[in-house]
Structures are given as C-alpha cells and as structure tokens.
C-alpha cells in the first residue's frame, strides 16, 4: 500500500504525520467487516452511546445522502440554460468549463454557490447526525465545502473544513493570504440574473424561464482590500489560502486528537471516498490501530470497508447514510 502526504493540509500534517507513518502496518488486505448490516447498526448505536469521544470524518457521500446531487433535477432546474448553451451536464464539471468571459463564469459560480451553500439541504441528514452526537464530546473533520454542519447547528468550534468553503472568496494575489465572505455578492448576483424569491425567501427560476447567463462588469467580484481579482476558496493547488480561521480549526482538531489518543474513541467515517484518503480515512485507520480502546466505523454506500488488521474493532455498514442514521436515532 503506497501513501503520500502531499495532499494533507499543513497543520493537519504536523499533528498526525507520526501516526500516518505507521500505515506500513497494513498489508493492503481489506475487509467488509464482520456481522450482518443489522448487527453492525446495533453495535454502532451502542458505540455512539458508550464512547468517551467521537471523531466524525465526513466526505462527499454524506452531502449526497442529504440531497446535494450535482446532476439530475437540481442541475436542470438551475442550470438548464448553461446545459443547452454549453453542453454542461453537471455542477462539478461545470466548475472547470472554459467560459468565454468573466461575466459568464461568475454567473455560473453565483448559482453554484447559492444552491450548494446558502439553501438548506433537501434532506435532514445533518440534523439527524447532530441529534445523535450533540450530547457527546465530538469533533468533525470534513472535506465537504457546503457548510452544512454549521447550517444544521453543529458547534463551529468543533469543525475543521480542510478543503475550503463555498461561502468564501480568496485573492489570487499570493501575498494576500485572506478570505472574504461572499453571501451579499451571491444574493446580488442571483437577482441580477433574473432569479426571483419565493414565499420562503429562496431564489427560484421565474415563470418566464428567462435568465441572464452573464453578469455586468461592475458585479464581477474583486478583492475588497485592493480591487484585485478573486477566486473560490477551494483547495485545488498550493494557491489555496489557509486563513486564520482555518489554522484555528486545524489546531483545535489536533488538540482534540491528542487529548483523546488513548481513550475510548469512536472514529466515525461517513461517506468518505478514495479521492483524498490521506485526510480522513488513512489517519482514522492508523489511530484505531494504535489505540486498543478505539473503534472505527465506516458508513458508506458501496464503499464500506476496513483493513483486516483492525477488523475486530471496526464496524462497516454498506447503505444510504441517511437511512442508517435514521435507524441509529430510532
């Protein structure tokens, strides 16, 4: 099994690299765990109740379970004109499309940010998760950038968003290591394209289905400090800005891990895929392996597994995360 630390955020790397080195203990053989799905859900419910601390590691699968689907009806509802004009088929690939000008590119991003950051999740999966852990000593590390943990009521002091936030811009100037809230701009840009508010105050497509696909030059977002260009605060390369808030969260997470390194900890992995396993998945395996009191739980649709070396202290549940959480709450 080969491992690389190059994708790890710096503060996080400093806190766990020593533990990551121990991954050589794993031979690469994977297991789907022991016991039936029903048995593992019952065991997981017991672990949540009895664990002294819970570390939640959340990936894209959790938001998918909550209804944040990047294609299909949600995409067609808000991006039908971009699909017809440019042949774009989903929100993810559209983020990389070579739009003809800045006005069109930022019109796209205004819609993308709005529906994936400033509207409630279609399903109450995050709220269900909070109900399960709100009275526990918990901490969340996530690669998701949709801010849904805070929208659901999780304590922001117990959250570490490693890969950025749809709600933030950053300057393209490498000397300016700051981020800027974009909510006011997003709302103005949505209205400028012709979206209208419904009875709940949410932007929807007007009955005429007539929308502008570009923004005027005076609405192109700029850095409030010096008027220079901005971009999304999303980790794509080494230009990603780790601002003061990011470093505070990184330090808080490292402190939490250190404080519970030898206790009865449940490492609860929800919807983490294989794109960036060094951020959540590999560390969770290693920290479970290093602490005999620790337990590892993986809940994922089609990707629930663990190394054989920690099989006896692991719970693997293959299924829709929302359904599993609802059963845990019952």
C-alpha positions as CSV (number, residue, x, y, z in Angstrom):
1,X,0.0,0.0,0.0
2,X,1.5,3.3,-1.1
3,X,0.9,6.5,0.8
4,X,1.5,10.2,0.0
5,X,1.3,13.1,2.4
6,X,1.4,15.8,-0.3
7,X,-2.4,16.4,-0.2
8,X,-2.5,16.9,3.6
9,X,-3.2,20.4,4.9
10,X,0.0,21.6,6.7
11,X,-1.5,22.0,10.2
12,X,-3.1,18.6,10.0
13,X,0.1,17.0,8.6
14,X,2.0,18.3,11.6
15,X,-0.5,16.8,14.1
16,X,-0.7,13.3,12.7
17,X,2.2,12.6,10.4
18,X,3.9,10.5,13.0
19,X,0.8,8.3,13.2
20,X,0.5,8.2,9.5
21,X,3.9,6.6,9.3
22,X,2.5,3.6,11.0
23,X,0.4,2.8,7.9
24,X,3.1,0.4,6.9
25,X,1.5,-2.0,9.4
26,X,-1.3,-2.6,6.9
27,X,-0.7,-5.2,4.3
28,X,-3.3,-3.8,1.9
29,X,-5.9,-6.6,2.5
30,X,-9.4,-5.1,3.0
31,X,-12.4,-6.5,4.8
32,X,-16.1,-5.7,4.7
33,X,-16.2,-6.2,8.4
34,X,-17.9,-9.0,10.4
35,X,-21.6,-9.5,11.2
36,X,-24.8,-8.5,9.3
37,X,-25.8,-5.0,8.5
38,X,-28.4,-5.0,11.2
39,X,-25.9,-6.3,13.8
40,X,-23.4,-3.6,12.9
41,X,-26.0,-0.8,13.1
42,X,-26.9,-2.1,16.6
43,X,-23.2,-2.2,17.5
44,X,-22.7,1.3,16.2
45,X,-25.6,2.6,18.2
46,X,-24.0,1.1,21.3
47,X,-20.6,2.6,20.4
48,X,-22.1,6.1,20.0
49,X,-23.7,5.8,23.4
50,X,-20.6,4.5,25.2
51,X,-17.7,6.2,23.5
52,X,-15.9,8.8,25.5
53,X,-15.3,10.9,22.4
54,X,-16.4,10.7,18.7
55,X,-14.4,12.0,15.8
56,X,-16.6,12.4,12.8
57,X,-14.9,12.2,9.4
58,X,-17.3,13.4,6.6
59,X,-16.9,13.1,2.9
60,X,-19.0,13.9,-0.2
61,X,-21.2,10.8,0.4
62,X,-22.7,12.5,3.5
63,X,-23.9,15.5,1.5
64,X,-25.0,13.3,-1.3
65,X,-27.2,11.4,1.2
66,X,-28.6,14.8,2.3
67,X,-29.7,15.5,-1.3
68,X,-26.8,17.6,-2.6
69,X,-26.8,15.9,-6.0
70,X,-24.7,17.7,-8.7
71,X,-26.6,16.4,-11.7
72,X,-30.2,15.4,-12.4
73,X,-33.2,17.5,-11.4
74,X,-31.3,20.0,-9.2
75,X,-28.8,20.7,-12.0
76,X,-31.5,21.1,-14.7
77,X,-33.6,23.3,-12.5
78,X,-31.0,26.0,-12.0
79,X,-28.6,25.4,-15.0
80,X,-30.9,24.4,-17.9
81,X,-29.7,27.4,-20.0
82,X,-26.0,26.6,-19.3
83,X,-26.7,22.9,-20.3
84,X,-28.4,24.0,-23.5
85,X,-25.8,26.6,-24.5
86,X,-22.5,24.9,-23.4
87,X,-23.4,21.2,-23.2
88,X,-22.5,21.1,-19.5
89,X,-24.0,18.0,-17.8
90,X,-23.4,18.6,-14.0
91,X,-22.3,21.2,-11.5
92,X,-19.0,19.6,-10.8
93,X,-17.7,19.5,-14.4
94,X,-19.1,23.0,-15.0
95,X,-16.7,24.4,-12.4
96,X,-13.9,23.6,-14.9
97,X,-15.6,24.8,-18.1
98,X,-13.7,27.4,-20.1
99,X,-16.4,30.0,-20.2
100,X,-15.9,32.8,-22.8
101,X,-15.6,35.7,-20.3
102,X,-15.6,36.6,-16.6
103,X,-19.2,37.7,-16.6
104,X,-20.4,34.2,-17.7
105,X,-18.0,32.4,-15.4
106,X,-19.2,34.3,-12.3
107,X,-22.8,34.0,-13.3
108,X,-22.3,30.2,-13.2
109,X,-20.5,30.4,-9.9
110,X,-23.1,32.5,-8.3
111,X,-25.7,29.9,-9.0
112,X,-23.4,27.0,-7.9
113,X,-22.5,28.7,-4.6
114,X,-26.1,29.7,-3.9
115,X,-27.7,26.2,-4.2
116,X,-24.8,24.4,-2.6
117,X,-24.1,26.8,0.3
118,X,-27.0,29.1,1.0
119,X,-30.0,26.9,0.8
120,X,-31.0,24.1,3.3
121,X,-30.1,20.5,2.3
122,X,-33.1,18.7,0.7
123,X,-33.0,16.0,3.4
124,X,-32.4,16.4,7.2
125,X,-29.4,14.1,7.3
126,X,-27.1,16.6,9.0
127,X,-29.7,17.4,11.6
128,X,-30.2,13.6,12.3
129,X,-26.4,13.3,12.8
130,X,-26.3,16.2,15.2
131,X,-29.2,14.7,17.3
132,X,-27.0,11.5,17.7
133,X,-23.9,13.3,18.9
134,X,-24.9,16.6,20.4
135,X,-24.5,15.4,23.9
136,X,-21.2,13.7,23.2
137,X,-17.6,15.1,23.2
138,X,-17.3,15.3,19.4
139,X,-15.2,16.9,16.7
140,X,-15.8,17.0,12.9
141,X,-13.2,16.9,10.1
142,X,-14.7,17.2,6.7
143,X,-13.6,17.6,3.1
144,X,-17.0,19.0,2.2
145,X,-17.2,22.7,1.3
146,X,-21.0,23.2,1.6
147,X,-21.1,24.5,5.2
148,X,-24.0,22.1,6.1
149,X,-22.6,21.2,9.5
150,X,-23.0,24.8,10.7
151,X,-26.4,25.2,9.0
152,X,-27.6,22.1,10.9
153,X,-26.4,23.6,14.2
154,X,-23.0,21.9,14.9
155,X,-20.7,23.9,17.1
156,X,-18.4,25.8,14.7
157,X,-15.6,25.4,17.3
158,X,-15.7,21.7,16.8
159,X,-15.5,21.8,12.9
160,X,-12.5,21.6,10.6
161,X,-13.2,22.3,6.9
162,X,-9.9,21.2,5.4
163,X,-10.7,22.0,1.8
164,X,-12.3,25.4,1.9
165,X,-15.8,26.8,1.9
166,X,-18.2,27.8,-1.0
167,X,-19.0,30.8,1.1
168,X,-15.6,32.3,0.8
169,X,-13.5,34.1,-1.9
170,X,-9.8,34.5,-1.7
171,X,-7.5,36.9,-3.5
172,X,-5.5,35.5,-6.4
173,X,-2.5,37.5,-5.2
174,X,-0.3,35.0,-3.3
175,X,0.9,37.8,-1.0
176,X,-2.7,38.4,0.2
177,X,-3.5,35.4,2.4
178,X,-7.0,36.4,3.3
179,X,-10.5,35.1,2.6
180,X,-13.7,37.1,2.1
181,X,-17.4,36.3,2.8
182,X,-19.4,36.2,-0.4
183,X,-23.0,35.9,0.7
184,X,-24.0,39.5,-0.1
185,X,-22.4,39.2,-3.5
186,X,-24.1,35.9,-4.3
187,X,-27.6,37.3,-3.4
188,X,-27.0,40.3,-5.7
189,X,-25.7,38.2,-8.5
190,X,-28.6,35.8,-8.3
191,X,-31.1,38.7,-8.5
192,X,-29.1,40.3,-11.4
193,X,-29.6,37.1,-13.4
194,X,-33.4,37.2,-13.0
195,X,-34.0,34.7,-10.2
196,X,-36.9,35.7,-8.0
197,X,-37.7,35.0,-4.4
198,X,-40.4,32.5,-3.5
199,X,-42.7,32.7,-0.4
200,X,-39.8,31.2,1.7
201,X,-37.3,33.8,0.5
202,X,-35.4,31.4,-1.6
203,X,-34.4,32.2,-5.2
204,X,-36.2,30.2,-7.9
205,X,-36.4,30.3,-11.7
206,X,-39.1,32.8,-12.8
207,X,-42.2,31.5,-14.7
208,X,-40.8,33.0,-17.9
209,X,-37.7,30.9,-17.5
210,X,-35.8,33.9,-18.8
211,X,-32.4,34.3,-17.1
212,X,-29.3,36.2,-17.9
213,X,-26.2,34.0,-18.2
214,X,-23.7,36.7,-17.6
215,X,-23.1,39.5,-15.0
216,X,-22.3,43.1,-15.7
217,X,-18.7,44.1,-15.2
218,X,-19.5,46.0,-12.0
219,X,-20.7,42.8,-10.4
220,X,-17.5,40.8,-11.1
221,X,-16.2,40.1,-7.6
222,X,-13.0,41.8,-6.6
223,X,-10.8,41.8,-3.5
224,X,-12.1,44.5,-1.1
225,X,-8.6,45.3,0.0
226,X,-7.0,46.3,-3.3
227,X,-9.5,45.6,-6.1
228,X,-7.6,42.7,-7.5
229,X,-9.2,39.5,-8.8
230,X,-10.5,36.8,-6.5
231,X,-11.2,33.1,-6.9
232,X,-13.0,30.5,-4.9
233,X,-11.5,29.4,-1.5
234,X,-11.4,25.7,-2.6
235,X,-8.3,23.6,-2.4
236,X,-7.2,22.9,-5.9
237,X,-3.4,23.5,-5.7
238,X,-0.9,25.2,-3.5
239,X,-2.5,28.6,-4.0
240,X,-5.3,27.7,-1.6
241,X,-5.4,30.2,1.3
242,X,-5.4,28.7,4.8
243,X,-6.7,31.8,6.7
244,X,-6.7,32.4,10.4
245,X,-10.0,30.5,10.9
246,X,-8.6,27.5,9.0
247,X,-5.5,27.4,11.3
248,X,-7.6,27.8,14.4
249,X,-9.7,24.8,13.4
250,X,-6.6,22.8,12.4
251,X,-5.1,23.4,15.9
252,X,-8.4,22.6,17.6
253,X,-8.6,19.3,15.8
254,X,-5.0,18.4,16.6
255,X,-5.6,19.2,20.3
256,X,-8.8,17.1,20.3
257,X,-7.0,14.1,18.7
258,X,-4.1,14.5,21.2
259,X,-6.4,14.7,24.2
260,X,-8.2,11.5,23.3
261,X,-5.4,9.5,21.8
262,X,-5.6,6.8,24.5
263,X,-9.2,6.8,25.4
264,X,-12.4,5.1,24.1
265,X,-12.7,7.0,20.9
266,X,-15.1,6.2,18.0
267,X,-13.7,7.3,14.6
268,X,-16.9,7.6,12.6
269,X,-16.3,7.9,8.9
270,X,-19.3,8.9,6.8
271,X,-19.3,9.0,3.0
272,X,-15.5,9.3,2.5
273,X,-14.3,8.0,-0.9
274,X,-10.9,7.3,-2.2
275,X,-10.0,10.7,-3.8
276,X,-8.2,12.1,-0.7
277,X,-7.9,9.2,1.7
278,X,-4.9,10.7,3.5
279,X,-7.1,13.4,5.0
280,X,-9.6,11.2,6.9
281,X,-9.6,7.5,6.0
282,X,-5.9,6.6,6.5
283,X,-5.5,8.6,9.7
284,X,-8.7,7.0,11.2
285,X,-7.3,3.5,10.4
286,X,-4.0,4.3,11.9
287,X,-5.3,6.0,15.1
288,X,-7.7,3.0,15.6
289,X,-4.8,0.6,15.1
290,X,-2.6,2.5,17.6
291,X,-5.2,2.6,20.4
292,X,-6.7,-0.7,21.6
293,X,-9.6,1.2,23.1
294,X,-10.6,2.9,19.8
295,X,-13.2,1.8,17.4
296,X,-13.6,2.5,13.7
297,X,-16.9,2.8,11.9
298,X,-17.4,3.2,8.2
299,X,-20.8,4.0,6.8
300,X,-20.8,4.3,3.1
301,X,-22.9,3.3,0.1
302,X,-20.9,0.7,-1.8
303,X,-17.6,1.6,-0.2
304,X,-17.8,0.3,3.4
305,X,-14.5,-1.5,4.3
306,X,-11.6,-1.5,6.7
307,X,-8.1,-3.1,6.8
308,X,-8.0,-6.6,8.1
309,X,-5.7,-5.6,10.9
310,X,-8.4,-3.6,12.6
311,X,-11.4,-5.7,11.5
312,X,-12.1,-6.9,15.1
313,X,-12.5,-3.2,16.2
314,X,-14.3,-2.0,13.2
315,X,-17.9,-1.6,12.0
316,X,-18.7,-1.5,8.3
317,X,-22.2,-0.5,7.2
318,X,-22.9,-0.5,3.5
319,X,-26.0,1.6,2.9
320,X,-27.5,5.0,2.4
321,X,-26.1,7.2,5.2
322,X,-29.4,9.0,5.8
323,X,-31.2,5.7,6.2
324,X,-28.5,4.3,8.6
325,X,-28.6,7.5,10.7
326,X,-32.3,7.3,11.0
327,X,-32.1,3.7,12.2
328,X,-29.5,4.8,14.7
329,X,-31.8,7.5,16.0
330,X,-34.8,5.2,16.3
